Amino acid sequence: MSQILLPRMDRSNVLLFQDLYFSKKKTQVKSTVKEAACVICDKSLDEGISVTAKKMGQKMRFFCQYHLPNDY
């Protein structure tokens, strides 16, 4: 914060100029990211293979186009 006090020539009025600066703390985003790859053969999208996600129980599993379960 900065302030400037300026008296007038006639000294009857005084001006106060004030700047307020509020700084914010930068928050860091924490993330755990993994590449989507088939759980069986470990092939991924960068090899030109399509990968599909399927929820099995409480976990998400990824399967390539060759190992996708028949009941899907």
PyMOL commands that set and color helices and strands:
alter all, ss='L'
color gray80, all
select helices_A, chain A and resi 45-47
alter helices_A, ss='H'
color red, helices_A
select strands_A, chain A and resi 2-7+14-19+51-56+59-64
alter strands_A, ss='S'
color yellow, strands_A
deselect
rebuild
show_as cartoon
